[in-house]
Amino acid sequence: MTAPPHSRALLGAAGLVGFGLLLEIVPRVGVLDREYFPPSSEIVGALADHADEGAFWTAFRQTLTTWLLGLLIAVVAGIVLGVVIGAVPLLRELTASTIEFLRPIPSVALIPLVIVLLGTGMASTLVLVVYAAFWQVLVQVLHGVADVDPVARETALSYRLGFVYRVRYLVWPTALPYAVTGIRLATSVALILTITGELIVGTPGLGKLMDTAYNSGAVPAVYAIVVVTGLIGVVANLVTRRAERYVLAWHPSVRGEVPV
């Protein structure tokens, strides 16, 4: 039997508290080197210090801007191209090998290229974010379009429905659950690449702030920023899960039967 949502939330919170207590005790008893693994209390203190600094909130906003803008571009491009390519068999055949070639290329492998072309500003990290998140959405949408019922497809063609009507009433309802999954995956990937780009490229944001703290030897501050990025990821996951349940309320995978 599945636990109620509030019970799962309490269990999750209890797990976090227990993990925090473990991180508080282990460095203090000498199991881990306190210089590199500070206790939880020191991390929380460093986080409180950062919360009073304008530079922290500026970096926070810069990270959110890069992440959300890159995610938006990737989602729109992935959905539009996925539907168009998937709905036109000739385009699907022409682009299949190109997609399979480009998709496995790690975004971090493009870092030297984007630095040379775009420098170390926001645009460089934005390219990395869009590149990584785009494939998550595109591939899922392509799978969704390919999953359209062939009988329904042939029926639409026999009635000579136009391309727009086929996409609106046939392709999109089938591809939507796949697109939502792609967006959920892209959300996490985009956040990872945002922080990575800020760390390596030097784009302003939490990643660069983390690198600055590391170079200055402020280890608790590094962990404090890691905690912040983790919290952003948790909130993003909760939001995308809630949005998924709302958008797909009609779908069997989400719609549960009313308990008797």
C-alpha positions in Angstrom: 0.0 0.0 0.0 1.3 3.4 -1.0 1.8 5.9 1.9 -0.3 9.1 1.9 1.5 12.2 0.5 1.8 13.8 3.9 3.4 10.7 5.4 5.9 10.6 2.5 6.8 14.2 3.1 7.3 13.6 6.9 9.5 10.5 6.1 11.5 12.6 3.7 12.0 15.4 6.2 13.0 12.9 8.9 15.6 11.4 6.5 17.1 14.8 5.8 17.2 15.6 9.6 18.9 12.3 10.2 21.4 12.9 7.5 22.1 16.3 8.9 22.7 14.9 12.3 25.1 12.3 10.9 27.1 15.0 9.1 27.2 16.9 12.3 28.6 14.0 14.4 30.9 12.3 12.0 33.4 15.2 11.5 33.4 16.0 15.2 34.4 12.5 16.3 37.2 12.4 13.7 35.8 9.9 11.3 36.1 12.6 8.5 38.6 15.4 8.3 36.8 18.5 9.6 38.9 20.7 7.4 37.3 19.2 4.3 34.0 17.9 5.8 32.7 20.6 8.2 29.8 19.8 10.5 26.3 20.7 9.5 26.1 23.5 12.0 29.1 25.3 10.3 27.4 24.8 6.9 24.2 26.3 8.2 26.1 29.2 9.7 27.8 29.9 6.4 24.5 29.7 4.7 23.1 32.3 7.1 26.1 34.6 6.5 25.5 34.3 2.7 21.8 35.1 3.1 22.8 38.5 4.5 25.0 39.3 1.5 23.7 41.1 -1.6 26.3 39.3 -3.8 24.7 35.9 -2.9 21.2 37.0 -4.0 22.6 38.5 -7.2 24.4 35.3 -8.0 21.2 33.4 -7.1 19.2 35.5 -9.6 21.8 35.1 -12.2 21.7 31.3 -11.9 17.9 31.2 -12.0 17.9 33.4 -15.1 20.4 31.3 -17.0 18.7 28.1 -16.0 15.1 29.1 -16.7 15.9 30.9 -20.0 18.0 28.0 -21.3 15.3 25.5 -20.2 12.6 27.6 -22.0 14.5 27.8 -25.2 15.2 24.0 -25.1 11.6 23.1 -24.4 10.1 25.2 -27.1 12.7 24.1 -29.7 12.4 20.5 -28.7 8.6 20.3 -28.8 8.3 22.2 -32.1 11.0 20.4 -33.9 10.0 17.0 -32.4 6.4 17.4 -33.6 7.4 18.6 -37.1 10.2 16.0 -37.6 8.1 13.2 -36.1 5.0 14.0 -38.1 6.8 14.1 -41.4 8.3 10.6 -42.2 10.8 12.0 -44.7 12.2 14.5 -42.2 12.3 11.7 -39.6 14.4 9.5 -42.0 16.7 12.4 -43.0 17.5 13.6 -39.5 17.6 10.2 -37.6 21.4 9.6 -38.1 22.2 13.3 -37.4 20.2 13.2 -34.1 21.8 9.9 -33.0 25.3 11.4 -33.8 24.8 14.7 -32.0 22.7 13.6 -29.0 25.5 11.6 -27.2 28.0 14.4 -27.3 28.5 15.7 -23.8 27.7 19.4 -23.3 30.9 19.8 -21.3 32.9 18.8 -24.4 31.7 22.0 -26.0 33.1 24.2 -23.3 36.4 25.1 -25.1 34.4 25.9 -28.3 31.8 28.1 -26.7 34.5 30.0 -24.7 36.4 30.7 -27.9 33.3 31.8 -29.8 31.3 33.5 -27.1 33.7 34.3 -24.2 32.9 33.7 -20.6 29.6 35.5 -20.3 26.1 34.2 -19.8 25.7 33.3 -23.5 28.4 30.5 -23.2 26.6 28.7 -20.4 23.3 29.3 -22.0 24.4 27.4 -25.1 25.5 24.5 -22.9 22.2 24.5 -21.1 20.1 24.6 -24.3 22.2 21.9 -26.0 21.9 19.5 -23.1 18.2 20.1 -22.3 17.1 20.2 -25.9 17.9 16.5 -26.6 15.9 15.4 -23.5 12.8 17.0 -24.9 13.3 16.3 -28.6 13.9 12.5 -28.2 10.9 12.1 -25.9 8.6 14.0 -28.3 9.8 12.0 -31.2 9.0 8.8 -29.3 5.6 10.2 -28.5 4.8 11.1 -32.2 5.9 7.7 -33.2 3.5 6.2 -30.7 0.4 7.5 -32.5 -2.1 4.8 -33.2 -1.5 3.8 -36.9 -5.3 3.2 -37.4 -6.1 6.6 -36.1 -3.3 8.1 -38.3 -4.7 6.3 -41.4 -8.2 7.4 -40.5 -7.1 11.0 -40.3 -5.4 10.8 -43.7 -8.4 9.1 -45.3 -10.6 12.0 -44.1 -7.9 14.3 -45.6 -7.4 16.2 -42.3 -4.8 19.0 -42.7 -1.4 18.9 -41.0 -2.4 21.4 -38.3 -5.5 19.5 -37.4 -3.7 16.1 -37.3 -1.1 17.7 -35.0 -3.7 19.3 -32.8 -6.2 16.4 -32.4 -4.1 13.3 -33.1 -0.4 13.8 -32.6 -0.2 16.2 -29.7 -2.5 14.3 -27.3 -0.4 11.2 -27.8 3.0 13.0 -27.6 2.0 15.2 -24.6 2.9 12.6 -21.8 6.2 12.0 -23.5 6.8 15.8 -23.8 6.1 16.2 -20.1 8.6 13.5 -19.2 11.2 15.2 -21.4 10.6 18.6 -19.7 11.0 17.0 -16.3 14.3 15.4 -17.4 15.4 18.6 -19.1 14.7 20.6 -15.9 17.3 18.7 -13.9 19.8 18.5 -16.8 19.6 22.3 -17.4 20.3 23.0 -13.7 23.3 20.7 -13.7 24.7 22.4 -16.8 24.0 25.9 -15.4 26.1 25.2 -12.3 28.8 23.4 -14.4 29.0 26.3 -16.8 29.3 28.8 -14.0 32.0 26.7 -12.3 34.1 26.0 -15.4 33.4 28.8 -17.8 33.2 31.4 -15.0 29.7 32.8 -15.9 28.3 34.8 -13.0 26.1 32.8 -10.7 26.1 30.4 -7.8 28.7 28.2 -9.5 31.2 31.0 -9.8 30.4 32.0 -6.2 31.2 28.4 -5.2 34.5 28.5 -7.1 35.4 31.7 -5.4 34.7 30.3 -1.9 36.8 27.2 -2.7 39.8 29.2 -3.9 39.6 31.3 -0.7 39.5 28.2 1.5 36.0 28.8 2.8 35.0 25.2 2.8 31.7 25.6 4.8 30.7 28.3 2.3 31.2 25.8 -0.6 29.0 23.3 1.1 26.4 26.0 1.9 26.1 26.9 -1.9 25.9 23.2 -2.7 23.0 22.9 -0.3 21.3 25.9 -2.1 21.7 24.3 -5.5 20.3 21.1 -4.1 17.3 22.9 -2.7 16.7 24.5 -6.1 16.7 21.0 -7.6 14.3 19.7 -5.0 11.9 22.6 -5.6 12.1 22.2 -9.4 11.3 18.5 -9.1 8.3 19.2 -6.9 7.0 21.9 -9.3 7.4 19.7 -12.4 5.8 16.8 -10.6 2.8 18.9 -9.6 2.6 20.4 -13.1 2.7 16.9 -14.6 -0.2 15.7 -12.5 -2.2 18.8 -13.5 -1.5 18.6 -17.2 -2.0 14.9 -17.4 -4.9 14.6 -15.1 -6.8 12.9 -17.9 -4.1 10.4 -18.6 -4.3 6.8 -17.2 -0.8 7.1 -15.8 -1.9 9.9 -13.5 -5.6 9.5 -13.1 -6.3 7.2 -10.2 -9.5 5.5 -9.4 -11.6 6.9 -6.6 -11.1 4.7 -3.5 -14.1 2.8 -2.4 
